[in-house]
C-alpha cells in the first residue's frame, strides 16, 4: 500500500511525499507540492501495482528517448539480419523524425494514455497526412511502445486499439489487369525489349523485386520454368522472399518468346536485370535481347 506523508523543507514550505514499494521490492518516495497531487498519484500507483502494470521508469522516459532506443534496436537487427531491411528502417526513422518527435516527443511514457495517442492521430490527420500514412505512423509508434514495454519502461502499449478511420467507401481495392485488347495494343506499339519485359511480367506474375533478383540459374529456357529464390530491394540489396508463392516455381510459355531470338548476357553478368521495367541502383550491367 502507498502512503502520503507531509514534511517541511528547510525553506519552511510543506511537501507531500508518496511512499510505496514497487514490484521489484525497491522503496520509492516521489514528492509533490500539494496533497491533492500526491493523493492522486497514490491512487494511480495502487491501481497499477494491483494490475501489475506499474513501471517507475515511465515517469522518466520520454517518447523521444524510447524512439531513439527503438531505432537503435532496429539497426542492431539489421546488422544481424533479423527480419529488418534498410528500407523498413528508413521508413521508421522518417516516421519518428517527421511526425512522432515533433508532436509528442517530449511527453513522458507515463503521460501517454490512449486518449493522447488519439489526439496525436487527429493532429497529424488535421495537418493533411493521408489515411494510409497515418496508419503506418501509428504502427511505428505501436512498435516503439511495444519495445518500451519489453524493456519494462512502460506497463502497457497505449497505441494498441487506436484506429484510423478512412472514407465510408474505403475497402480493399482489387487490382484489375488491362484487358486483352489493351494489352494487345501495348504489345503492338512497344519495342522488342519492352515487349519482352511486359510479356514476362504478365505471364509469370512476379513482383518487381523478384524480377530484379533473377539469375541465370533461376531460368530454364527449355521447359519454361522460373525458380524464384530471393528478391532485391530499392537499395540493390538481396534478401529472402517475403512469402512463398507456388513453391517459388513459375511457368512461362517459351514459344511466345522465340520470335525475340537468342538471349545473351552482356559482359558475362550473372544477374538478369531487363525482365523488369526498372532496375535497382546497384545494377551495373543489363541483359541484351538479340
C-alpha positions as CSV (number, residue, x, y, z in Angstrom):
1,X,0.0,0.0,0.0
2,X,1.1,3.5,-0.7
3,X,1.1,6.2,1.9
4,X,1.1,10.0,1.7
5,X,3.2,11.8,4.3
6,X,3.9,15.5,4.9
7,X,7.3,17.1,5.6
8,X,8.6,20.6,5.9
9,X,11.5,21.7,3.8
10,X,14.4,23.8,5.2
11,X,12.8,26.8,3.4
12,X,9.7,26.3,5.5
13,X,7.5,25.2,2.6
14,X,5.4,22.0,3.0
15,X,5.9,19.0,0.7
16,X,3.9,15.8,0.4
17,X,5.7,12.5,-0.3
18,X,4.2,9.2,-1.5
19,X,6.0,6.2,-0.1
20,X,5.5,2.8,-1.7
21,X,7.4,-0.4,-2.7
22,X,7.4,-1.3,-6.4
23,X,7.2,-4.8,-7.9
24,X,11.0,-5.2,-7.6
25,X,10.9,-4.5,-3.9
26,X,12.5,-1.1,-4.2
27,X,11.2,1.8,-2.0
28,X,10.0,4.8,-4.0
29,X,9.3,8.3,-2.5
30,X,8.2,10.8,-5.2
31,X,7.4,14.2,-3.8
32,X,4.6,16.7,-4.7
33,X,3.9,20.3,-3.9
34,X,0.2,19.7,-3.0
35,X,-1.7,17.0,-1.1
36,X,-4.2,16.6,-4.0
37,X,-1.4,15.7,-6.5
38,X,0.2,13.3,-4.0
39,X,-3.1,11.5,-3.3
40,X,-4.0,11.3,-7.0
41,X,-0.6,9.7,-7.6
42,X,-1.1,7.3,-4.7
43,X,-4.4,6.1,-6.2
44,X,-2.8,5.6,-9.6
45,X,0.2,3.7,-8.2
46,X,-2.0,1.4,-6.1
47,X,-4.2,0.6,-9.2
48,X,-1.1,-0.1,-11.3
49,X,0.6,-2.3,-8.7
50,X,-2.6,-4.3,-8.3
51,X,-2.8,-4.7,-12.1
52,X,0.9,-5.4,-12.4
53,X,1.4,-2.6,-14.9
54,X,3.4,-0.1,-12.8
55,X,6.7,0.9,-14.2
56,X,8.7,3.6,-12.3
57,X,10.8,4.4,-15.4
58,X,7.7,5.6,-17.2
59,X,7.9,8.7,-15.1
60,X,11.4,9.5,-16.6
61,X,11.5,8.0,-20.1
62,X,10.1,10.3,-22.8
63,X,8.7,9.2,-26.2
64,X,11.8,10.8,-27.8
65,X,14.1,8.6,-25.7
66,X,12.0,5.4,-26.4
67,X,12.0,6.2,-30.1
68,X,15.8,6.5,-30.2
69,X,16.2,3.3,-28.4
70,X,13.8,1.6,-30.8
71,X,15.7,2.8,-33.8
72,X,19.0,1.6,-32.3
73,X,17.4,-1.8,-31.7
74,X,16.2,-1.9,-35.3
75,X,19.8,-1.1,-36.5
76,X,21.1,-4.0,-34.5
77,X,18.5,-6.3,-36.0
78,X,19.6,-5.1,-39.5
79,X,23.2,-5.9,-38.7
80,X,22.2,-9.4,-37.5
81,X,19.9,-9.9,-40.5
82,X,16.9,-10.4,-38.2
83,X,13.9,-9.6,-40.4
84,X,14.8,-6.0,-40.9
85,X,15.7,-4.2,-44.1
86,X,17.3,-0.9,-44.7
87,X,14.1,0.4,-46.4
88,X,12.0,-0.5,-43.4
89,X,14.5,1.2,-41.0
90,X,14.5,4.3,-43.2
91,X,10.7,4.4,-43.1
92,X,10.7,4.0,-39.3
93,X,13.2,6.9,-38.9
94,X,11.1,9.1,-41.2
95,X,8.0,8.5,-39.1
96,X,9.9,9.2,-35.9
97,X,11.7,12.4,-37.1
98,X,8.8,13.9,-39.1
99,X,5.8,13.1,-37.0
100,X,6.3,11.4,-33.6
101,X,9.1,13.6,-32.2
102,X,7.7,17.0,-33.2
103,X,4.2,16.2,-31.8
104,X,4.7,14.0,-28.7
105,X,8.5,13.6,-28.4
106,X,8.7,15.4,-25.0
107,X,5.9,13.5,-23.4
108,X,6.7,11.1,-20.6
109,X,5.6,7.5,-21.3
110,X,3.5,7.6,-18.1
111,X,1.6,10.6,-19.6
112,X,0.8,8.9,-22.9
113,X,-2.7,7.2,-22.4
114,X,-4.7,6.0,-25.4
115,X,-6.5,9.4,-25.4
116,X,-3.2,11.1,-26.1
117,X,-2.4,8.7,-28.9
118,X,-5.8,9.5,-30.3
119,X,-5.1,13.2,-30.1
120,X,-1.8,12.6,-31.9
121,X,-3.6,10.8,-34.7
122,X,-6.1,13.6,-35.1
123,X,-3.3,16.2,-35.1
124,X,-1.4,14.6,-38.0
125,X,-4.6,14.0,-39.9
126,X,-5.5,17.7,-39.5
127,X,-2.1,18.6,-40.8
128,X,-3.1,16.8,-44.1
129,X,-1.5,13.4,-43.7
130,X,-3.3,10.7,-45.6
131,X,-5.1,7.8,-44.0
132,X,-2.7,5.1,-45.2
133,X,0.4,7.1,-44.0
134,X,-1.2,7.9,-40.7
135,X,-1.8,4.2,-40.1
136,X,1.8,3.5,-40.8
137,X,3.0,6.2,-38.4
138,X,0.7,4.7,-35.7
139,X,2.1,1.3,-36.4
140,X,5.6,2.7,-35.9
141,X,4.5,4.3,-32.6
142,X,3.0,1.0,-31.5
143,X,6.3,-0.7,-32.3
144,X,8.1,1.9,-30.1
145,X,5.8,1.3,-27.2
146,X,6.0,-2.5,-27.6
147,X,9.8,-2.2,-27.4
148,X,9.5,0.0,-24.3
149,X,7.1,-2.5,-22.7
150,X,9.7,-5.3,-23.3
151,X,12.3,-3.1,-21.6
152,X,10.0,-2.5,-18.6
153,X,9.8,1.2,-19.3
154,X,6.1,1.1,-19.6
155,X,3.4,-1.3,-18.5
156,X,1.0,-1.2,-21.5
157,X,1.1,-0.2,-25.1
158,X,-1.3,2.7,-25.3
159,X,-1.3,2.7,-29.1
160,X,-3.0,-0.7,-29.3
161,X,-6.6,-0.4,-30.4
162,X,-6.3,3.2,-31.7
163,X,-7.7,3.1,-35.2
164,X,-7.5,5.4,-38.2
165,X,-10.9,5.7,-39.9
166,X,-11.0,6.1,-43.6
167,X,-13.7,7.2,-46.0
168,X,-17.1,5.4,-45.9
169,X,-16.5,3.8,-49.3
170,X,-13.0,2.6,-48.3
171,X,-12.3,-1.0,-48.9
172,X,-9.9,-3.5,-50.4
173,X,-9.4,-2.2,-53.9
174,X,-8.9,-5.0,-56.4
175,X,-6.1,-4.5,-58.9
176,X,-7.6,-5.1,-62.3
177,X,-5.1,-6.0,-65.1
178,X,-5.6,-4.5,-68.5
179,X,-8.0,-6.2,-70.8
180,X,-6.7,-8.4,-73.7
181,X,-7.4,-5.7,-76.2
182,X,-5.5,-3.1,-74.2
183,X,-2.6,-5.5,-73.7
184,X,-2.5,-6.4,-77.3
185,X,-2.4,-2.7,-78.2
186,X,0.5,-2.2,-75.8
187,X,2.5,-5.1,-77.2
188,X,1.9,-3.9,-80.8
189,X,3.3,-0.5,-80.1
190,X,6.2,-1.5,-77.8
191,X,9.7,-2.1,-78.9
192,X,11.1,-5.6,-78.8
193,X,12.9,-5.3,-75.4
194,X,9.9,-3.6,-73.7
195,X,7.6,-6.1,-75.2
196,X,9.6,-9.0,-73.7
197,X,9.5,-7.3,-70.3
198,X,5.7,-6.8,-70.4
199,X,5.1,-10.4,-71.6
200,X,7.4,-11.9,-69.0
201,X,5.8,-9.9,-66.1
202,X,2.3,-10.7,-67.4
203,X,2.8,-14.4,-67.8
204,X,4.8,-15.0,-64.6
205,X,3.1,-12.5,-62.2
206,X,6.4,-11.9,-60.5
207,X,6.9,-8.8,-58.3
208,X,9.4,-6.2,-59.5
209,X,11.8,-7.1,-56.6
210,X,11.6,-10.8,-57.6
211,X,12.4,-10.0,-61.2
212,X,15.4,-7.8,-60.1
213,X,16.9,-10.8,-58.3
214,X,16.6,-13.3,-61.1
215,X,19.9,-15.1,-62.1
216,X,20.6,-17.4,-65.0
217,X,20.4,-20.4,-62.7
218,X,16.8,-19.5,-61.9
219,X,15.7,-19.8,-65.6
220,X,15.1,-23.0,-67.6
221,X,14.7,-21.7,-71.2
222,X,13.8,-25.2,-72.4
223,X,10.9,-26.1,-70.1
224,X,9.9,-22.5,-69.5
225,X,10.2,-22.6,-65.6
226,X,11.3,-19.8,-63.5
227,X,12.5,-20.5,-59.9
228,X,12.2,-17.5,-57.6
229,X,14.5,-17.8,-54.5
230,X,15.2,-14.2,-53.4
231,X,14.4,-10.5,-54.0
232,X,16.3,-7.3,-54.4
233,X,15.1,-4.1,-52.7
234,X,15.4,-0.5,-53.9
235,X,18.9,-0.3,-52.5
236,X,20.1,-3.2,-54.6
237,X,20.4,-5.5,-51.5
238,X,19.4,-9.1,-51.9
239,X,17.3,-10.9,-49.3
240,X,14.9,-13.7,-48.7
241,X,11.5,-13.6,-50.2
242,X,8.7,-12.2,-48.0
243,X,6.4,-15.2,-48.6
244,X,6.5,-18.3,-50.7
245,X,4.1,-18.4,-53.6
246,X,3.5,-21.5,-55.7
247,X,6.6,-23.1,-54.0
248,X,8.7,-20.5,-55.8
249,X,8.0,-22.1,-59.2
250,X,6.5,-20.2,-62.1
251,X,5.9,-21.2,-65.7
252,X,6.2,-19.0,-68.8
253,X,5.4,-20.0,-72.3
254,X,8.7,-20.2,-74.1
255,X,7.1,-20.4,-77.5
256,X,5.9,-16.8,-77.2
257,X,9.4,-15.6,-76.7
258,X,11.0,-17.4,-79.7
259,X,10.4,-14.5,-82.1
260,X,12.8,-12.4,-80.0
261,X,15.7,-14.7,-80.9
262,X,18.5,-15.9,-78.5
263,X,19.2,-14.3,-75.2
264,X,22.8,-13.4,-74.2
265,X,24.2,-11.6,-71.2
266,X,26.5,-8.6,-71.7
267,X,29.9,-8.6,-70.1
268,X,29.3,-12.0,-68.5
269,X,26.9,-10.6,-65.9
270,X,25.2,-13.2,-63.9
271,X,22.2,-11.1,-62.8
272,X,19.2,-10.9,-65.1
273,X,18.1,-7.2,-65.0
274,X,16.0,-6.4,-68.1
275,X,13.0,-8.6,-67.1
276,X,11.5,-5.6,-65.3
277,X,10.7,-2.0,-66.3
278,X,13.1,-0.6,-63.8
279,X,16.5,-1.8,-62.5
280,X,17.9,-1.3,-59.0
281,X,20.5,1.3,-58.4
282,X,23.2,-1.3,-57.7
283,X,22.8,-3.0,-61.2
284,X,25.8,-2.3,-63.4
285,X,25.0,-4.3,-66.5
286,X,21.9,-5.4,-68.4
287,X,20.8,-8.3,-70.5
288,X,20.7,-7.9,-74.2
289,X,17.9,-9.2,-76.5
290,X,19.4,-10.1,-79.9
